[in-house]
Amino acid sequence: MKKVVIAAQERIDDFERTAIEFFRAVLGMDYGKCIVTDEIRLSDFASCGLPEDIADTTQSLQALHSAWDAWVVPAICSRYGLADLSTTMLLVDLFDAIERQGPKQVH
């Protein structure tokens, strides 16, 4: 029997407050109910948080993910005052960038 090994969570633990707010505000998820490691990428949550007026459930999964990519990057950049980013970036790097950006009035 193969053993399941979960990747390290050392860095992600440093960003818990930011992660909790981000998951709630952007992804519409409860961070405490997710397994998030240092190796998780933003794209691992593709389609999460996508507003219903954009999500078309009759689309292919690839089209849905494309719509999510087009929506989530501007949503994150606007909310946190970041420059353009990639959906393939690690969440720990995203949270680090958010915290380095400093406080911003979020809406």
N, CA, C and O of each residue as an XYZ file, in Angstrom:
428
protein
N       0.835     -1.170      0.000
C       0.000      0.000      0.000
C       0.888      1.244      0.000
O       1.853      1.333      0.759
N       0.546      2.200     -0.864
C       1.303      3.440     -0.935
C       0.883      4.375      0.187
O      -0.284      4.434      0.576
N       1.842      5.081      0.680
C       1.612      6.045      1.753
C       1.335      7.423      1.147
O       2.052      7.862      0.248
N       0.312      8.093      1.633
C       0.002      9.445      1.179
C       0.844     10.418      1.990
O       0.842     10.390      3.221
N       1.560     11.277      1.280
C       2.401     12.263      1.937
C       1.897     13.648      1.535
O       1.783     13.962      0.350
N       1.601     14.459      2.529
C       1.141     15.825      2.272
C       2.358     16.734      2.263
O       3.236     16.622      3.119
N       2.403     17.631      1.293
C       3.525     18.569      1.175
C       3.623     19.454      2.408
O       2.687     19.555      3.201
N       4.760     20.081      2.549
C       5.020     20.955      3.700
C       3.995     22.082      3.800
O       3.439     22.534      2.799
N       3.764     22.517      5.027
C       2.841     23.620      5.281
C       3.522     24.705      6.116
O       2.851     25.492      6.784
N       4.832     24.742      6.077
C       5.578     25.684      6.899
C       5.363     27.128      6.469
O       5.073     27.983      7.306
N       5.498     27.411      5.186
C       5.348     28.793      4.704
C       3.894     29.239      4.742
O       3.609     30.370      5.137
N       2.976     28.379      4.341
C       1.562     28.771      4.276
C       1.044     29.139      5.662
O       0.191     30.017      5.791
N       1.547     28.480      6.689
C       1.118     28.783      8.051
C       1.444     30.224      8.446
O       0.751     30.804      9.282
N       2.488     30.805      7.858
C       2.867     32.191      8.154
C       1.855     33.205      7.622
O       1.855     34.364      8.036
N       0.989     32.766      6.700
C       0.042     33.674      6.051
C      -1.410     33.359      6.408
O      -2.318     33.675      5.639
N      -1.633     32.747      7.551
C      -2.978     32.272      7.894
C      -4.040     33.381      7.854
O      -5.110     33.177      7.281
N      -3.772     34.524      8.438
C      -4.777     35.607      8.452
C      -5.109     36.055      7.028
O      -6.278     36.235      6.688
N      -4.094     36.233      6.209
C      -4.304     36.633      4.822
C      -5.052     35.541      4.071
O      -5.959     35.830      3.291
N      -4.676     34.299      4.302
C      -5.327     33.173      3.622
C      -6.804     33.082      3.982
O      -7.644     32.867      3.108
N      -7.123     33.241      5.247
C      -8.526     33.167      5.681
C      -9.354     34.233      4.967
O     -10.433     33.943      4.451
N      -8.851     35.461      4.939
C      -9.581     36.562      4.291
C      -9.675     36.330      2.785
O     -10.734     36.537      2.192
N      -8.586     35.907      2.169
C      -8.550     35.683      0.722
C      -9.534     34.587      0.308
O     -10.301     34.761     -0.639
N      -9.508     33.479      1.007
C     -10.399     32.372      0.662
C     -11.863     32.794      0.784
O     -12.688     32.432     -0.055
N     -12.183     33.559      1.826
C     -13.562     34.011      2.016
C     -13.955     35.025      0.941
O     -14.990     34.880      0.291
N     -13.124     36.046      0.759
C     -13.473     37.160     -0.110
C     -13.369     36.838     -1.597
O     -14.219     37.267     -2.377
N     -12.360     36.102     -1.998
C     -12.127     35.861     -3.428
C     -12.686     34.513     -3.885
O     -13.358     34.431     -4.913
N     -12.410     33.471     -3.125
C     -12.804     32.125     -3.555
C     -14.152     31.678     -3.007
O     -14.702     30.672     -3.457
N     -14.690     32.419     -2.035
C     -15.970     32.033     -1.439
C     -15.877     30.716     -0.691
O     -16.823     29.929     -0.687
N     -14.736     30.477     -0.057
C     -14.498     29.211      0.630
C     -14.037     29.460      2.056
O     -13.549     30.540      2.386
N     -14.197     28.453      2.889
C     -13.718     28.480      4.263
C     -12.320     27.864      4.274
O     -12.166     26.660      4.072
N     -11.317     28.684      4.509
C      -9.928     28.232      4.507
C      -9.709     27.069      5.465
O      -8.928     26.161      5.177
N     -10.389     27.094      6.592
C     -10.228     26.053      7.598
C     -10.719     24.688      7.158
O     -10.403     23.679      7.789
N     -11.484     24.648      6.088
C     -12.001     23.371      5.589
C     -11.223     22.866      4.369
O     -11.646     21.917      3.708
N     -10.099     23.497      4.078
C      -9.291     23.124      2.910
C      -7.927     22.612      3.363
O      -7.414     23.014      4.407
N      -7.357     21.731      2.571
C      -5.970     21.330      2.781
C      -5.137     22.196      1.851
O      -5.213     22.077      0.628
N      -4.349     23.061      2.448
C      -3.519     23.985      1.674
C      -2.079     23.800      2.128
O      -1.773     23.876      3.318
N      -1.205     23.558      1.164
C       0.207     23.343      1.457
C       1.043     24.420      0.776
O       0.518     25.271      0.058
N       2.337     24.372      1.011
C       3.251     25.329      0.392
C       3.321     25.168     -1.125
O       3.817     26.058     -1.816
N       2.836     24.057     -1.645
C       2.937     23.786     -3.082
C       1.628     24.005     -3.848
O       1.562     23.737     -5.048
N       0.597     24.484     -3.166
C      -0.695     24.716     -3.822
C      -0.627     25.992     -4.653
O      -0.086     27.008     -4.216
N      -1.179     25.919     -5.844
C      -1.217     27.065     -6.761
C      -2.619     27.658     -6.804
O      -3.604     26.981     -6.512
N      -2.689     28.914     -7.168
C      -3.982     29.582     -7.312
C      -4.875     28.795     -8.263
O      -6.070     28.644     -8.007
N      -4.314     28.297     -9.346
C      -5.089     27.562    -10.346
C      -5.670     26.257     -9.824
O      -6.561     25.687    -10.455
N      -5.186     25.771     -8.686
C      -5.763     24.562     -8.091
C      -7.200     24.810     -7.620
O      -7.942     23.865     -7.351
N      -7.581     26.076     -7.523
C      -8.934     26.434     -7.109
C      -9.737     27.017     -8.264
O     -10.692     27.762     -8.047
N      -9.349     26.676     -9.492
C     -10.019     27.190    -10.689
C     -11.516     26.989    -10.598
O     -11.986     25.896    -10.279
N     -12.246     28.015    -10.870
C     -13.706     28.167    -10.876
C     -14.273     28.521     -9.514
O     -15.442     28.899     -9.437
N     -13.505     28.420     -8.431
C     -14.010     28.785     -7.104
C     -14.191     30.294     -7.019
O     -13.297     31.056     -7.389
N     -15.328     30.712     -6.540
C     -15.622     32.127     -6.366
C     -16.131     32.826     -7.601
O     -16.501     33.999     -7.539
N     -16.158     32.136     -8.721
C     -16.607     32.748     -9.977
C     -18.061     33.187     -9.849
O     -18.930     32.362     -9.564
N     -18.342     34.481    -10.056
C     -19.725     34.956     -9.940
C     -20.669     34.208    -10.884
O     -20.306     33.870    -12.011
N     -21.871     33.960    -10.404
C     -22.838     33.185    -11.186
C     -23.165     33.826    -12.526
O     -23.483     33.120    -13.482
N     -23.093     35.152    -12.614
C     -23.401     35.807    -13.888
C     -22.311     35.572    -14.939
O     -22.529     35.813    -16.127
N     -21.143     35.102    -14.502
C     -20.055     34.776    -15.428
C     -20.002     33.275    -15.685
O     -19.689     32.836    -16.791
N     -20.310     32.498    -14.659
C     -20.243     31.040    -14.768
C     -21.402     30.522    -15.606
O     -22.567     30.766    -15.293
N     -21.078     29.826    -16.646
C     -22.082     29.194    -17.501
C     -21.868     27.689    -17.376
O     -20.918     27.142    -17.936
N     -22.737     27.040    -16.653
C     -22.560     25.612    -16.372
C     -22.708     24.737    -17.604
O     -22.440     23.538    -17.540
N     -23.129     25.311    -18.726
C     -23.210     24.519    -19.950
C     -21.879     24.536    -20.710
O     -21.714     23.822    -21.699
N     -20.930     25.357    -20.239
C     -19.616     25.435    -20.880
C     -18.784     24.193    -20.556
O     -19.047     23.484    -19.585
N     -17.795     23.954    -21.380
C     -16.844     22.883    -21.074
C     -16.026     23.292    -19.859
O     -15.983     24.469    -19.501
N     -15.385     22.332    -19.235
C     -14.543     22.624    -18.078
C     -13.409     23.568    -18.471
O     -13.049     24.463    -17.705
N     -12.854     23.371    -19.648
C     -11.775     24.240    -20.128
C     -12.278     25.675    -20.301
O     -11.577     26.619    -19.939
N     -13.471     25.845    -20.844
C     -14.041     27.190    -21.019
C     -14.339     27.827    -19.667
O     -14.127     29.027    -19.487
N     -14.820     27.045    -18.730
C     -15.102     27.546    -17.391
C     -13.811     28.011    -16.713
O     -13.788     29.064    -16.077
N     -12.747     27.232    -16.848
C     -11.463     27.614    -16.261
C     -10.909     28.868    -16.937
O     -10.301     29.704    -16.267
N     -11.103     29.016    -18.233
C     -10.660     30.214    -18.943
C     -11.412     31.445    -18.450
O     -10.825     32.512    -18.267
N     -12.716     31.286    -18.239
C     -13.523     32.395    -17.712
C     -13.058     32.762    -16.313
O     -13.006     33.941    -15.962
N     -12.721     31.755    -15.512
C     -12.235     32.000    -14.157
C     -10.906     32.749    -14.187
O     -10.721     33.712    -13.443
N      -9.978     32.312    -15.046
C      -8.687     32.989    -15.169
C      -8.881     34.463    -15.526
O      -8.234     35.340    -14.953
N      -9.776     34.723    -16.474
C     -10.027     36.096    -16.924
C     -10.684     36.938    -15.832
O     -10.514     38.157    -15.808
N     -11.427     36.306    -14.932
C     -12.097     37.026    -13.847
C     -11.201     37.181    -12.620
O     -11.135     38.270    -12.052
N     -10.513     36.126    -12.200
C      -9.830     36.125    -10.903
C      -8.611     37.044    -10.860
O      -8.373     37.685     -9.836
N      -7.838     37.127    -11.931
C      -6.641     37.966    -11.904
C      -7.000     39.434    -11.682
O      -6.443     40.054    -10.776
N      -7.913     40.021    -12.474
C      -8.285     41.416    -12.200
C      -8.948     41.601    -10.829
O      -8.760     42.633    -10.184
N      -9.720     40.605    -10.387
C     -10.371     40.703     -9.080
C      -9.330     40.779     -7.966
O      -9.468     41.583     -7.044
N      -8.297     39.955     -8.042
C      -7.241     39.955     -7.031
C      -6.420     41.240     -7.117
O      -6.142     41.871     -6.098
N      -6.036     41.624     -8.324
C      -5.217     42.829     -8.495
C      -5.950     44.062     -7.973
O      -5.349     44.906     -7.309
N      -7.227     44.168     -8.265
C      -8.022     45.304     -7.803
C      -8.189     45.295     -6.290
O      -8.013     46.324     -5.638
N      -8.523     44.159     -5.742
C      -8.787     44.046     -4.307
C      -7.546     44.324     -3.468
O      -7.636     44.964     -2.420
N      -6.397     43.849     -3.918
C      -5.189     43.924     -3.097
C      -4.135     44.898     -3.630
O      -3.044     44.992     -3.067
N      -4.445     45.617     -4.700
C      -3.512     46.603     -5.225
C      -2.262     46.008     -5.838
O      -1.187     46.605     -5.774
N      -2.397     44.835     -6.430
C      -1.249     44.162     -7.041
C      -1.200     44.428     -8.531
O      -2.211     44.740     -9.160
N      -0.002     44.298     -9.083
C       0.154     44.331    -10.536
C      -0.301     42.984    -11.076
O      -0.715     42.116    -10.308
N      -0.230     42.810    -12.343
C      -0.653     41.568    -12.984
C       0.032     40.365    -12.326
O       1.175     40.458    -11.878
N      -0.672     39.253    -12.277
C      -0.140     38.032    -11.694
C      -0.593     36.847    -12.523
O      -1.416     36.986    -13.428
N      -0.058     35.695    -12.214
C      -0.382     34.471    -12.940
C      -1.190     33.531    -12.056
O      -0.932     33.425    -10.857
N      -2.159     32.852    -12.643
C      -2.937     31.884    -11.874
C      -2.120     30.645    -11.533
O      -2.563     29.812    -10.742
N      -0.931     30.514    -12.122
C      -0.088     29.360    -11.807
C       0.857     29.639    -10.639
O       1.646     28.770    -10.269
N       0.789     30.833    -10.056
C       1.687     31.141     -8.945
C       1.268     30.387     -7.686
O       0.092     30.080     -7.488
N       2.243     30.102     -6.850
C       1.974     29.449     -5.576
C       1.195     30.402     -4.676
O       1.442     31.608     -4.678
N       0.251     29.857     -3.904
C      -0.510     30.700     -2.987
C       0.405     31.370     -1.968
O       0.161     32.520     -1.600
N       1.448     30.690     -1.500
C       2.352     31.318     -0.533
C       3.010     32.560     -1.132
O       3.221     33.547     -0.428
N       3.334     32.521     -2.423
C       3.927     33.688     -3.078
C       2.887     34.795     -3.259
O       3.204     35.976     -3.115
N       1.662     34.420     -3.570
C       0.583     35.403     -3.693
C       0.322     36.078     -2.353
O       0.218     37.303     -2.285
N       0.216     35.292     -1.292
C      -0.046     35.861      0.031
C       1.114     36.734      0.494
O       0.900     37.755      1.148
N       2.335     36.342      0.159
C       3.495     37.162      0.481
C       3.400     38.509     -0.239
O       3.664     39.553      0.358
N       3.025     38.485     -1.516
C       2.879     39.729     -2.285
C       1.774     40.607     -1.703
O       1.925     41.826     -1.622
N       0.672     39.995     -1.300
C      -0.432     40.749     -0.700
C       0.042     41.429      0.585
O      -0.239     42.607      0.802
N       0.749     40.703      1.425
C       1.213     41.275      2.687
C       2.288     42.338      2.473
O       2.316     43.337      3.192
N       3.165     42.138      1.502
C       4.201     43.144      1.205
C       3.574     44.417      0.636
O       4.101     45.511      0.840
N       2.457     44.280     -0.071
C       1.769     45.435     -0.642
C       1.260     46.359      0.459
O       1.137     47.569      0.269
N       0.968     45.765      1.608
C       0.502     46.560      2.733
C      -0.998     46.734      2.727
O      -1.689     46.282      1.814
N      -1.494     47.395      3.758
C      -2.949     47.571      3.893
C      -3.531     48.338      2.716
O      -2.961     49.322      2.245
N      -4.653     47.874      2.265
C      -5.402     48.547      1.197
C      -6.863     48.480      1.597
O      -7.313     47.492      2.177
N      -7.572     49.492      1.299
C      -9.009     49.491      1.586
C      -9.653     48.496      0.643
O      -9.764     48.754     -0.556
N     -10.075     47.364      1.173
C     -10.706     46.334      0.339
C     -12.188     46.603      0.246
O     -12.800     47.167      1.153
N     -12.758     46.181     -0.888
C     -14.199     46.393     -1.095
C     -14.901     45.098     -1.286
O     -16.118     45.077     -1.475
